[in-house]
Amino acid sequence: MRTPLLSQFLSHLPQYHSSVSLSTLWLYTNACKHFIRIEGDKRMACYTPLHVEHFKAERVKLIKPNTVNIELRSCRTIFNRARKL
């Protein structure tokens, strides 16, 4: 089975509402949308550490480093959830 695009996986996030709050889902979705905007919408297995480093470098130009780390933590959660499926 091919891994889904990150945007495809995000469209299924509302089904996780029972395990996390709506505000948390919003944070996850928002962070991943920024990631997609900067790195492109790829199959989840195609992202590499270089994509993450590039994302960090681009986002820190616009927001504080601590906020970038929060966004990365949210993205990591989404990737970990996808891997478990």
C-alpha positions as CSV (number, residue, x, y, z in Angstrom):
1,M,0.0,0.0,0.0
2,R,1.3,3.4,-0.9
3,T,1.6,6.0,1.8
4,P,-0.9,8.9,1.5
5,L,-0.1,12.4,0.7
6,L,0.2,14.5,3.9
7,S,-2.9,16.5,2.8
8,Q,-4.9,13.3,2.4
9,F,-4.0,12.1,5.9
10,L,-4.9,15.6,7.3
11,S,-8.4,15.2,5.9
12,H,-8.9,12.2,8.2
13,L,-7.8,14.0,11.4
14,P,-11.4,14.8,12.6
15,Q,-11.9,11.2,13.4
16,Y,-9.3,11.5,16.1
17,H,-11.4,14.1,18.0
18,S,-12.3,11.5,20.6
19,S,-8.7,11.3,21.7
20,V,-7.6,14.9,21.5
21,S,-9.4,18.3,21.8
22,L,-10.5,20.4,18.9
23,S,-7.9,23.0,19.6
24,T,-5.2,20.4,19.4
25,L,-6.5,19.1,16.1
26,W,-6.5,22.7,14.9
27,L,-2.8,23.1,16.0
28,Y,-1.9,19.8,14.2
29,T,-3.7,20.8,11.0
30,N,-2.3,24.3,11.0
31,A,1.3,23.2,11.5
32,C,1.0,20.6,8.8
33,K,-0.5,23.1,6.4
34,H,2.5,25.4,6.9
35,F,4.8,22.4,6.3
36,I,2.9,21.5,3.0
37,R,3.1,25.2,1.9
38,I,6.9,25.2,2.3
39,E,7.8,21.7,1.4
40,G,5.1,20.7,-0.9
41,D,2.4,18.0,-0.6
42,K,4.3,14.7,-0.9
43,R,3.7,11.1,0.1
44,M,4.4,11.0,3.8
45,A,7.2,8.5,3.4
46,C,9.0,10.8,1.0
47,Y,9.8,13.5,3.5
48,T,13.4,13.5,4.7
49,P,15.3,15.3,7.5
50,L,16.4,17.8,4.9
51,H,12.8,18.8,4.4
52,V,12.4,19.3,8.1
53,E,15.6,21.5,8.3
54,H,14.5,23.5,5.3
55,F,11.1,24.0,6.9
56,K,12.7,25.2,10.1
57,A,15.0,27.6,8.3
58,E,12.1,29.1,6.4
59,R,9.6,29.4,9.3
60,V,12.1,31.0,11.7
61,K,12.3,33.9,9.3
62,L,8.6,34.6,10.1
63,I,8.0,33.4,13.6
64,K,9.9,32.8,16.8
65,P,12.1,29.7,17.1
66,N,10.0,28.3,20.0
67,T,6.8,28.5,17.8
68,V,8.7,26.6,15.1
69,N,9.5,23.9,17.6
70,I,5.9,23.7,18.6
71,E,4.9,23.3,14.9
72,L,7.5,20.6,14.4
73,R,6.2,18.7,17.4
74,S,2.7,18.9,16.0
75,C,3.9,17.6,12.6
76,R,5.9,14.8,14.3
77,T,2.7,13.7,16.1
78,I,0.9,13.5,12.8
79,F,3.7,11.5,11.2
80,N,3.8,9.1,14.1
81,R,0.0,8.6,14.0
82,A,0.2,7.8,10.3
83,R,3.0,5.3,10.8
84,K,0.9,3.4,13.3
85,L,-1.9,2.9,10.8
